[in-house]
């Protein structure tokens, strides 16, 4: 595996969101949504759709990027999270943090320009999970509140509230990324959120976290759900 130092260097230099490690847990009570409300329930569902891409230490798993279940056997993430990695990617769901045993996936397809990568998981070790329903992606509206799930600064399954600032086409990102369409979101997104999702108040998918800009506060850019739906056309579940 690549060293932690190299991963951090690449992530910070390119201003991409991802590759920063941190402590192994964030308690649910840190969510700023009242327990038991419909929004809280939606956030819990969104967490079940989210995985952590991890590096395995001697006695812990370090979350450096996120990913989303899109089908049985398939995880989608940001391409920059896996492009310099070995063929086998390690990932974890929440219960794996206690067992400290990561699961395995391989890179099956990439789209460099749109910063997307599709992972196939080991079907013999696939956990129970919920899938992002790309057919129910939301109608993105400027000013709309969104929920964001990721592993901010290495803290796994962190929640943040954001607001859609704009929808932009062919906006140039770092390292040659020029997505067909991105959602600009004002939110406290940071390294470790890459590959994670933004969802509207009804739990519908908005986009996948790709990069941040340091030109101003809370400038985060997510690959629009429409682009991901197009990327998934023709991708079959592995046997």
N, C-alpha and C positions, 0 to 999 in steps of 0.2 A: 504493500500500500504506500501511497505517497505520505510523506511526513506531514505532521500537523503544521510545522513551520512553513512548508511550501504551500500548503492549502491556504493558510492565512495570508501569505504574501500575495498569492494570485488574487484572492478575493478582495483584499484591501486595495491593491494597485488598480484593479479594473473597476472598482466601485460597484461590483456585483454584490447582490445579497446572497450570502452563503458562506460556509466554510469557517465559521467561528464557533468554538466549542465552549462549553460552560457546565455548570452544575447539573445533576441528573434529574431534577424534578421541580415542578411548579404546582403547588396545591390548587385544587379546583376552587377553593374559596377566594382565590385572587381574581376570579372573573368579576367584572364590574356589572354583571347582570343579576338581578335578584333570583335566588334559587327557586326552582319550580315554575317559573314563568315560561310562557311559550318560547320566548327568545332564548332562554337558558336551555330549553330542550333542543332547540335547533342547533345551538352551539355544540351540545353534546353529540348530536348526530354528525356535525361537521368534523368533530375530532375523530370519529370512527372512520371517516373517509380519508384521513390524513396519516401518513407514515413519516418516520424519521429516517433519513439517510445517515448512517452512523459510521464512526471509526471505533474499533474495539480496543480498549485499553486492558490493562491487566485485571482490573476489577470493576470496570464500568464501561458504558457505551456513551460516546460523545456525539451529539446531534449537530451536524453541520449544514444540512439542507433538509427540505421537506419533499414530499411527493403525495400524489392523490390517486386513489383507486378509481379507475374508469371502467373496468370490466373485471370479471373473474380472471385472475392470472396476469393482470396488467396494471402497472403504475405509470403515471405520467409525471414528469418532473422537468426542471429547467436543464437544458443541455449543458450549460456551463458547470453544473453540479457534478457531471459525470464524465466530461470530455477528456480529462487528464487522469481518469481513474483506471484501474485494472479491469479486465473483462467482467469479473464478478463484483457486483455492488452489494454492500451490506445494508440492510434496512431493519427497522424495528417498529412494532406497534407498542402501545402504551404498556401492556402487560410484560413485554420483553425487558423493560427497564429493571424490573425486579429480578427476573431470572438471569439477566445480563447475557442472554444468548441471542445474537442477531440472526436474521434470516438472509437468504441469498436471492439475488436477482441478476439478470444479465441485460445489457443494453441491446434492444431489438431494432430500434429505428431512431433516427435523429432528424431534426430540422434546424440547421445552424442559424439560418437567418431569423427564424421565429423563436430561437432559443428553447426548443422543445426536445425532449427525449422520452422514448417509450421503453419501459423495462418489463421484461417477462420474469415472473417469479417462479421459484421452485414449487410446482403444484403439490408435491408431497408434504410441503411445510407451509402451506398458505393459511394464514389465520382467518377467523371470521371478521368480516368488515362490511361496511356500507360503500356503495359506489356513487361517485358524482354522476348525476343524470344530465348528460350534455343536451338531451332533447328538451330539457326544462330550464335551460340557461335564461337568465333574466333579461328583460329589456332595460339596458343600461341607461340611466337618467342622471344627468349632472345634478349634484346636490343630494343624491341618494346615500343613505347610511349603509355601510357594509360591515360584516364581521370578518375578521382575518385570523386564520389559524396557522401557526408556524412554530419555529424553534428559535425565537429571537435571541440573539447573542448566545446561542447554545442552550437556552432554557427550553426544554421540550414542551410541546403543546401549549405554547403561550397564546393568549387571546388579546386582540386589539380591536378597537372600534375605529373605523375610518369613514371618509366621505369621498364620493366620486367627484373629482375636479374637472375632468374632461375625458373625451374619447378622441384619440389621435391616430392618424394613419401614417404609416411609413416614417415614424419617428426614429431617428438614429439613436441607438443605445451604444454601450461600450463593446469593444472587440468585434466590430462588424455586425452586431445585431441590428437589423432593420425590420421589425415585425410589420406584418400587414396591418395590424390594428392593435392598439394598446389602450388600456384604461388607466388614466392617471388618477391615483388615489392619495388623498391627504391623510396620512396615518403614521404612527410611530413604528414603521417597518425598518428592519435592520438586518445585518448579516445573520443568516440562519433561517430567514423567511423564504428564501428562494425555493421555488417549486411548490410552495404552499398555496392555498386558495383564498379567495375573497368571495363572500356569499352575501346575498341580500337578506332582508329581515324575514323572508319566507324560506330561507335555506337554499335558494336557487343560486347556481354557480355564476359568478361574474368573470373571474379570470385567474390566471396563475402568475405568481410573483416572479418577476424576472430581474429587475435592477432598481437601484435608487440613484438619485442625483444629489450631490452635495452643494449644488448652487444655491439651495434654499432649504428651509425646514420642511420635513414631511413630504418629500417628492418621491413617490413610489410608483413604479410602472408594472402593470400586470398584463400578460398576454390575454387578449380578449377571448372569451369563451367560444366565439364563432370561429376563430382561427384554430383552436384546439379541436373543435368538432370536425373541421375540414381535415386536419392532420390525421384524425382517427379513421377516416373513411378507408375501408378495405383492410383494416388491421383486424386480424382474426385472433381469437383467444387461443393461446398455445395449448397443445395436448400434453 
